[in-house]
Amino acid sequence: MSANTNITSLNKNRNAWRWGFTPQTEIWNGRLAMIGFVSAVLIEVFSGQGLLHYWGLL
């Protein structure tokens, strides 16, 4: 029965920062990926160059 209470306590706060393979880490991974994608698009829109050209890699 303690295993069930542990799972429900993990699902209570979906925004908590937890280490390991948990649903919370997947949520944070998705959020950070969305921020990175939007940042790359904004750099391309405002600089007029691709991201790799902007950093001088191409």
PDB file of N, CA, C and O in Angstrom:
ATOM      1  N   MET A   1       0.816  -1.191   0.000  1.00  0.00           N
ATOM      2  CA  MET A   1       0.000   0.000   0.000  1.00  0.00           C
ATOM      3  C   MET A   1       0.862   1.257   0.000  1.00  0.00           C
ATOM      4  O   MET A   1       0.415   2.299  -0.481  1.00  0.00           O
ATOM      5  N   SER A   2       2.072   1.192   0.521  1.00  0.00           N
ATOM      6  CA  SER A   2       2.917   2.376   0.534  1.00  0.00           C
ATOM      7  C   SER A   2       3.382   2.757  -0.869  1.00  0.00           C
ATOM      8  O   SER A   2       3.666   3.926  -1.129  1.00  0.00           O
ATOM      9  N   ALA A   3       3.462   1.779  -1.780  1.00  0.00           N
ATOM     10  CA  ALA A   3       3.853   2.090  -3.156  1.00  0.00           C
ATOM     11  C   ALA A   3       2.789   2.947  -3.833  1.00  0.00           C
ATOM     12  O   ALA A   3       3.120   3.848  -4.604  1.00  0.00           O
ATOM     13  N   ASN A   4       1.525   2.680  -3.555  1.00  0.00           N
ATOM     14  CA  ASN A   4       0.457   3.481  -4.147  1.00  0.00           C
ATOM     15  C   ASN A   4       0.468   4.901  -3.606  1.00  0.00           C
ATOM     16  O   ASN A   4       0.222   5.847  -4.356  1.00  0.00           O
ATOM     17  N   THR A   5       0.746   5.067  -2.334  1.00  0.00           N
ATOM     18  CA  THR A   5       0.789   6.424  -1.787  1.00  0.00           C
ATOM     19  C   THR A   5       1.988   7.186  -2.328  1.00  0.00           C
ATOM     20  O   THR A   5       1.918   8.404  -2.486  1.00  0.00           O
ATOM     21  N   ASN A   6       3.088   6.494  -2.616  1.00  0.00           N
ATOM     22  CA  ASN A   6       4.260   7.148  -3.189  1.00  0.00           C
ATOM     23  C   ASN A   6       3.959   7.655  -4.591  1.00  0.00           C
ATOM     24  O   ASN A   6       4.362   8.764  -4.942  1.00  0.00           O
ATOM     25  N   ILE A   7       3.265   6.872  -5.393  1.00  0.00           N
ATOM     26  CA  ILE A   7       2.914   7.282  -6.758  1.00  0.00           C
ATOM     27  C   ILE A   7       1.952   8.460  -6.726  1.00  0.00           C
ATOM     28  O   ILE A   7       2.104   9.397  -7.509  1.00  0.00           O
ATOM     29  N   THR A   8       0.976   8.433  -5.846  1.00  0.00           N
ATOM     30  CA  THR A   8       0.030   9.549  -5.793  1.00  0.00           C
ATOM     31  C   THR A   8       0.702  10.813  -5.291  1.00  0.00           C
ATOM     32  O   THR A   8       0.330  11.911  -5.706  1.00  0.00           O
ATOM     33  N   SER A   9       1.686  10.685  -4.406  1.00  0.00           N
ATOM     34  CA  SER A   9       2.374  11.895  -3.944  1.00  0.00           C
ATOM     35  C   SER A   9       3.237  12.490  -5.046  1.00  0.00           C
ATOM     36  O   SER A   9       3.423  13.706  -5.087  1.00  0.00           O
ATOM     37  N   LEU A  10       3.773  11.651  -5.953  1.00  0.00           N
ATOM     38  CA  LEU A  10       4.541  12.174  -7.084  1.00  0.00           C
ATOM     39  C   LEU A  10       3.648  12.916  -8.066  1.00  0.00           C
ATOM     40  O   LEU A  10       4.076  13.899  -8.671  1.00  0.00           O
ATOM     41  N   ASN A  11       2.421  12.459  -8.230  1.00  0.00           N
ATOM     42  CA  ASN A  11       1.516  13.079  -9.198  1.00  0.00           C
ATOM     43  C   ASN A  11       0.816  14.310  -8.654  1.00  0.00           C
ATOM     44  O   ASN A  11       0.159  15.018  -9.417  1.00  0.00           O
ATOM     45  N   LYS A  12       0.934  14.594  -7.354  1.00  0.00           N
ATOM     46  CA  LYS A  12       0.243  15.756  -6.792  1.00  0.00           C
ATOM     47  C   LYS A  12       0.781  17.062  -7.359  1.00  0.00           C
ATOM     48  O   LYS A  12       0.009  17.905  -7.815  1.00  0.00           O
ATOM     49  N   ASN A  13       2.093  17.235  -7.335  1.00  0.00           N
ATOM     50  CA  ASN A  13       2.688  18.484  -7.802  1.00  0.00           C
ATOM     51  C   ASN A  13       3.460  18.209  -9.082  1.00  0.00           C
ATOM     52  O   ASN A  13       4.619  17.796  -9.034  1.00  0.00           O
ATOM     53  N   ARG A  14       2.834  18.432 -10.213  1.00  0.00           N
ATOM     54  CA  ARG A  14       3.448  18.118 -11.492  1.00  0.00           C
ATOM     55  C   ARG A  14       4.532  19.121 -11.873  1.00  0.00           C
ATOM     56  O   ARG A  14       5.285  18.874 -12.815  1.00  0.00           O
ATOM     57  N   ASN A  15       4.630  20.246 -11.167  1.00  0.00           N
ATOM     58  CA  ASN A  15       5.656  21.238 -11.456  1.00  0.00           C
ATOM     59  C   ASN A  15       6.881  21.087 -10.570  1.00  0.00           C
ATOM     60  O   ASN A  15       7.825  21.865 -10.704  1.00  0.00           O
ATOM     61  N   ALA A  16       6.897  20.123  -9.681  1.00  0.00           N
ATOM     62  CA  ALA A  16       8.028  19.942  -8.774  1.00  0.00           C
ATOM     63  C   ALA A  16       9.260  19.513  -9.560  1.00  0.00           C
ATOM     64  O   ALA A  16       9.157  18.791 -10.551  1.00  0.00           O
ATOM     65  N   TRP A  17      10.423  19.963  -9.109  1.00  0.00           N
ATOM     66  CA  TRP A  17      11.679  19.594  -9.755  1.00  0.00           C
ATOM     67  C   TRP A  17      12.157  18.294  -9.133  1.00  0.00           C
ATOM     68  O   TRP A  17      12.551  18.269  -7.967  1.00  0.00           O
ATOM     69  N   ARG A  18      12.125  17.208  -9.909  1.00  0.00           N
ATOM     70  CA  ARG A  18      12.528  15.902  -9.413  1.00  0.00           C
ATOM     71  C   ARG A  18      13.566  15.318 -10.353  1.00  0.00           C
ATOM     72  O   ARG A  18      13.504  15.535 -11.563  1.00  0.00           O
ATOM     73  N   TRP A  19      14.531  14.568  -9.796  1.00  0.00           N
ATOM     74  CA  TRP A  19      15.575  13.936 -10.582  1.00  0.00           C
ATOM     75  C   TRP A  19      15.167  12.515 -10.929  1.00  0.00           C
ATOM     76  O   TRP A  19      14.439  11.871 -10.174  1.00  0.00           O
ATOM     77  N   GLY A  20      15.636  12.028 -12.069  1.00  0.00           N
ATOM     78  CA  GLY A  20      15.353  10.660 -12.474  1.00  0.00           C
ATOM     79  C   GLY A  20      14.300  10.628 -13.561  1.00  0.00           C
ATOM     80  O   GLY A  20      13.921  11.663 -14.109  1.00  0.00           O
ATOM     81  N   PHE A  21      13.834   9.432 -13.866  1.00  0.00           N
ATOM     82  CA  PHE A  21      12.831   9.251 -14.910  1.00  0.00           C
ATOM     83  C   PHE A  21      11.442   9.337 -14.294  1.00  0.00           C
ATOM     84  O   PHE A  21      10.850   8.325 -13.920  1.00  0.00           O
ATOM     85  N   THR A  22      10.935  10.552 -14.195  1.00  0.00           N
ATOM     86  CA  THR A  22       9.610  10.791 -13.623  1.00  0.00           C
ATOM     87  C   THR A  22       8.813  11.639 -14.601  1.00  0.00           C
ATOM     88  O   THR A  22       9.392  12.262 -15.491  1.00  0.00           O
ATOM     89  N   PRO A  23       7.495  11.673 -14.451  1.00  0.00           N
ATOM     90  CA  PRO A  23       6.697  12.548 -15.325  1.00  0.00           C
ATOM     91  C   PRO A  23       7.096  14.015 -15.208  1.00  0.00           C
ATOM     92  O   PRO A  23       7.004  14.760 -16.184  1.00  0.00           O
ATOM     93  N   GLN A  24       7.538  14.437 -14.026  1.00  0.00           N
ATOM     94  CA  GLN A  24       7.923  15.839 -13.848  1.00  0.00           C
ATOM     95  C   GLN A  24       9.136  16.195 -14.696  1.00  0.00           C
ATOM     96  O   GLN A  24       9.196  17.295 -15.245  1.00  0.00           O
ATOM     97  N   THR A  25      10.103  15.291 -14.817  1.00  0.00           N
ATOM     98  CA  THR A  25      11.278  15.596 -15.629  1.00  0.00           C
ATOM     99  C   THR A  25      10.912  15.676 -17.105  1.00  0.00           C
ATOM    100  O   THR A  25      11.494  16.465 -17.850  1.00  0.00           O
ATOM    101  N   GLU A  26       9.956  14.869 -17.525  1.00  0.00           N
ATOM    102  CA  GLU A  26       9.521  14.943 -18.920  1.00  0.00           C
ATOM    103  C   GLU A  26       8.793  16.255 -19.199  1.00  0.00           C
ATOM    104  O   GLU A  26       8.932  16.827 -20.280  1.00  0.00           O
ATOM    105  N   ILE A  27       8.030  16.724 -18.239  1.00  0.00           N
ATOM    106  CA  ILE A  27       7.343  18.013 -18.406  1.00  0.00           C
ATOM    107  C   ILE A  27       8.362  19.139 -18.519  1.00  0.00           C
ATOM    108  O   ILE A  27       8.246  19.993 -19.398  1.00  0.00           O
ATOM    109  N   TRP A  28       9.376  19.149 -17.622  1.00  0.00           N
ATOM    110  CA  TRP A  28      10.408  20.190 -17.682  1.00  0.00           C
ATOM    111  C   TRP A  28      11.232  20.084 -18.961  1.00  0.00           C
ATOM    112  O   TRP A  28      11.616  21.103 -19.535  1.00  0.00           O
ATOM    113  N   ASN A  29      11.506  18.861 -19.411  1.00  0.00           N
ATOM    114  CA  ASN A  29      12.240  18.678 -20.658  1.00  0.00           C
ATOM    115  C   ASN A  29      11.462  19.292 -21.828  1.00  0.00           C
ATOM    116  O   ASN A  29      12.050  19.959 -22.679  1.00  0.00           O
ATOM    117  N   GLY A  30      10.176  19.075 -21.871  1.00  0.00           N
ATOM    118  CA  GLY A  30       9.344  19.656 -22.922  1.00  0.00           C
ATOM    119  C   GLY A  30       9.307  21.168 -22.864  1.00  0.00           C
ATOM    120  O   GLY A  30       9.369  21.835 -23.896  1.00  0.00           O
ATOM    121  N   ARG A  31       9.207  21.707 -21.670  1.00  0.00           N
ATOM    122  CA  ARG A  31       9.175  23.169 -21.521  1.00  0.00           C
ATOM    123  C   ARG A  31      10.479  23.801 -21.987  1.00  0.00           C
ATOM    124  O   ARG A  31      10.471  24.800 -22.706  1.00  0.00           O
ATOM    125  N   LEU A  32      11.601  23.214 -21.575  1.00  0.00           N
ATOM    126  CA  LEU A  32      12.897  23.769 -21.978  1.00  0.00           C
ATOM    127  C   LEU A  32      13.125  23.615 -23.479  1.00  0.00           C
ATOM    128  O   LEU A  32      13.737  24.483 -24.101  1.00  0.00           O
ATOM    129  N   ALA A  33      12.640  22.520 -24.068  1.00  0.00           N
ATOM    130  CA  ALA A  33      12.758  22.346 -25.514  1.00  0.00           C
ATOM    131  C   ALA A  33      11.937  23.402 -26.256  1.00  0.00           C
ATOM    132  O   ALA A  33      12.381  23.925 -27.278  1.00  0.00           O
ATOM    133  N   MET A  34      10.752  23.716 -25.752  1.00  0.00           N
ATOM    134  CA  MET A  34       9.931  24.747 -26.388  1.00  0.00           C
ATOM    135  C   MET A  34      10.600  26.124 -26.295  1.00  0.00           C
ATOM    136  O   MET A  34      10.552  26.903 -27.247  1.00  0.00           O
ATOM    137  N   ILE A  35      11.215  26.418 -25.165  1.00  0.00           N
ATOM    138  CA  ILE A  35      11.924  27.696 -25.011  1.00  0.00           C
ATOM    139  C   ILE A  35      13.092  27.765 -25.992  1.00  0.00           C
ATOM    140  O   ILE A  35      13.318  28.803 -26.614  1.00  0.00           O
ATOM    141  N   GLY A  36      13.833  26.668 -26.132  1.00  0.00           N
ATOM    142  CA  GLY A  36      14.957  26.639 -27.069  1.00  0.00           C
ATOM    143  C   GLY A  36      14.509  26.800 -28.510  1.00  0.00           C
ATOM    144  O   GLY A  36      15.151  27.512 -29.282  1.00  0.00           O
ATOM    145  N   PHE A  37      13.422  26.153 -28.882  1.00  0.00           N
ATOM    146  CA  PHE A  37      12.927  26.263 -30.255  1.00  0.00           C
ATOM    147  C   PHE A  37      12.459  27.681 -30.558  1.00  0.00           C
ATOM    148  O   PHE A  37      12.772  28.227 -31.616  1.00  0.00           O
ATOM    149  N   VAL A  38      11.714  28.274 -29.641  1.00  0.00           N
ATOM    150  CA  VAL A  38      11.229  29.642 -29.852  1.00  0.00           C
ATOM    151  C   VAL A  38      12.406  30.613 -29.903  1.00  0.00           C
ATOM    152  O   VAL A  38      12.391  31.561 -30.688  1.00  0.00           O
ATOM    153  N   SER A  39      13.422  30.388 -29.077  1.00  0.00           N
ATOM    154  CA  SER A  39      14.609  31.253 -29.099  1.00  0.00           C
ATOM    155  C   SER A  39      15.326  31.172 -30.444  1.00  0.00           C
ATOM    156  O   SER A  39      15.755  32.194 -30.981  1.00  0.00           O
ATOM    157  N   ALA A  40      15.459  29.963 -30.990  1.00  0.00           N
ATOM    158  CA  ALA A  40      16.111  29.800 -32.291  1.00  0.00           C
ATOM    159  C   ALA A  40      15.317  30.493 -33.392  1.00  0.00           C
ATOM    160  O   ALA A  40      15.901  31.125 -34.272  1.00  0.00           O
ATOM    161  N   VAL A  41      14.008  30.381 -33.350  1.00  0.00           N
ATOM    162  CA  VAL A  41      13.169  31.044 -34.361  1.00  0.00           C
ATOM    163  C   VAL A  41      13.282  32.555 -34.242  1.00  0.00           C
ATOM    164  O   VAL A  41      13.377  33.248 -35.255  1.00  0.00           O
ATOM    165  N   LEU A  42      13.274  33.076 -33.021  1.00  0.00           N
ATOM    166  CA  LEU A  42      13.377  34.528 -32.846  1.00  0.00           C
ATOM    167  C   LEU A  42      14.731  35.061 -33.297  1.00  0.00           C
ATOM    168  O   LEU A  42      14.804  36.155 -33.855  1.00  0.00           O
ATOM    169  N   ILE A  43      15.794  34.316 -33.068  1.00  0.00           N
ATOM    170  CA  ILE A  43      17.110  34.733 -33.555  1.00  0.00           C
ATOM    171  C   ILE A  43      17.106  34.806 -35.077  1.00  0.00           C
ATOM    172  O   ILE A  43      17.660  35.740 -35.657  1.00  0.00           O
ATOM    173  N   GLU A  44      16.490  33.833 -35.721  1.00  0.00           N
ATOM    174  CA  GLU A  44      16.439  33.842 -37.182  1.00  0.00           C
ATOM    175  C   GLU A  44      15.585  34.982 -37.705  1.00  0.00           C
ATOM    176  O   GLU A  44      15.934  35.605 -38.708  1.00  0.00           O
ATOM    177  N   VAL A  45      14.478  35.264 -37.045  1.00  0.00           N
ATOM    178  CA  VAL A  45      13.585  36.334 -37.509  1.00  0.00           C
ATOM    179  C   VAL A  45      14.254  37.696 -37.354  1.00  0.00           C
ATOM    180  O   VAL A  45      14.219  38.505 -38.281  1.00  0.00           O
ATOM    181  N   PHE A  46      14.859  37.960 -36.207  1.00  0.00           N
ATOM    182  CA  PHE A  46      15.401  39.290 -35.957  1.00  0.00           C
ATOM    183  C   PHE A  46      16.776  39.523 -36.563  1.00  0.00           C
ATOM    184  O   PHE A  46      17.134  40.670 -36.834  1.00  0.00           O
ATOM    185  N   SER A  47      17.560  38.467 -36.785  1.00  0.00           N
ATOM    186  CA  SER A  47      18.892  38.672 -37.365  1.00  0.00           C
ATOM    187  C   SER A  47      18.897  38.503 -38.883  1.00  0.00           C
ATOM    188  O   SER A  47      19.798  39.003 -39.558  1.00  0.00           O
ATOM    189  N   GLY A  48      17.912  37.811 -39.417  1.00  0.00           N
ATOM    190  CA  GLY A  48      17.864  37.591 -40.859  1.00  0.00           C
ATOM    191  C   GLY A  48      18.804  36.489 -41.321  1.00  0.00           C
ATOM    192  O   GLY A  48      18.994  36.318 -42.525  1.00  0.00           O
ATOM    193  N   GLN A  49      19.390  35.749 -40.414  1.00  0.00           N
ATOM    194  CA  GLN A  49      20.294  34.647 -40.753  1.00  0.00           C
ATOM    195  C   GLN A  49      19.852  33.404 -39.996  1.00  0.00           C
ATOM    196  O   GLN A  49      19.090  33.478 -39.032  1.00  0.00           O
ATOM    197  N   GLY A  50      20.341  32.277 -40.450  1.00  0.00           N
ATOM    198  CA  GLY A  50      20.091  31.048 -39.729  1.00  0.00           C
ATOM    199  C   GLY A  50      20.855  31.022 -38.418  1.00  0.00           C
ATOM    200  O   GLY A  50      21.781  31.807 -38.215  1.00  0.00           O
ATOM    201  N   LEU A  51      20.471  30.128 -37.538  1.00  0.00           N
ATOM    202  CA  LEU A  51      21.088  30.063 -36.217  1.00  0.00           C
ATOM    203  C   LEU A  51      22.569  29.732 -36.302  1.00  0.00           C
ATOM    204  O   LEU A  51      23.368  30.331 -35.582  1.00  0.00           O
ATOM    205  N   LEU A  52      22.957  28.798 -37.158  1.00  0.00           N
ATOM    206  CA  LEU A  52      24.364  28.428 -37.277  1.00  0.00           C
ATOM    207  C   LEU A  52      25.195  29.548 -37.903  1.00  0.00           C
ATOM    208  O   LEU A  52      26.360  29.725 -37.548  1.00  0.00           O
ATOM    209  N   HIS A  53      24.602  30.308 -38.834  1.00  0.00           N
ATOM    210  CA  HIS A  53      25.305  31.465 -39.405  1.00  0.00           C
ATOM    211  C   HIS A  53      25.441  32.570 -38.363  1.00  0.00           C
ATOM    212  O   HIS A  53      26.460  33.258 -38.310  1.00  0.00           O
ATOM    213  N   TYR A  54      24.425  32.734 -37.548  1.00  0.00           N
ATOM    214  CA  TYR A  54      24.451  33.757 -36.503  1.00  0.00           C
ATOM    215  C   TYR A  54      25.587  33.490 -35.516  1.00  0.00           C
ATOM    216  O   TYR A  54      26.254  34.427 -35.076  1.00  0.00           O
ATOM    217  N   TRP A  55      25.810  32.249 -35.170  1.00  0.00           N
ATOM    218  CA  TRP A  55      26.892  31.874 -34.257  1.00  0.00           C
ATOM    219  C   TRP A  55      28.239  31.751 -34.948  1.00  0.00           C
ATOM    220  O   TRP A  55      29.254  31.545 -34.283  1.00  0.00           O
ATOM    221  N   GLY A  56      28.269  31.875 -36.274  1.00  0.00           N
ATOM    222  CA  GLY A  56      29.516  31.800 -37.011  1.00  0.00           C
ATOM    223  C   GLY A  56      30.025  30.392 -37.230  1.00  0.00           C
ATOM    224  O   GLY A  56      31.222  30.192 -37.438  1.00  0.00           O
ATOM    225  N   LEU A  57      29.136  29.412 -37.187  1.00  0.00           N
ATOM    226  CA  LEU A  57      29.545  28.024 -37.375  1.00  0.00           C
ATOM    227  C   LEU A  57      29.514  27.599 -38.832  1.00  0.00           C
ATOM    228  O   LEU A  57      30.118  26.587 -39.188  1.00  0.00           O
ATOM    229  N   LEU A  58      28.836  28.338 -39.668  1.00  0.00           N
ATOM    230  CA  LEU A  58      28.808  28.049 -41.112  1.00  0.00           C
ATOM    231  C   LEU A  58      29.303  29.240 -41.896  1.00  0.00           C
ATOM    232  O   LEU A  58      29.355  29.191 -43.125  1.00  0.00           O
TER     233      LEU A  58
END
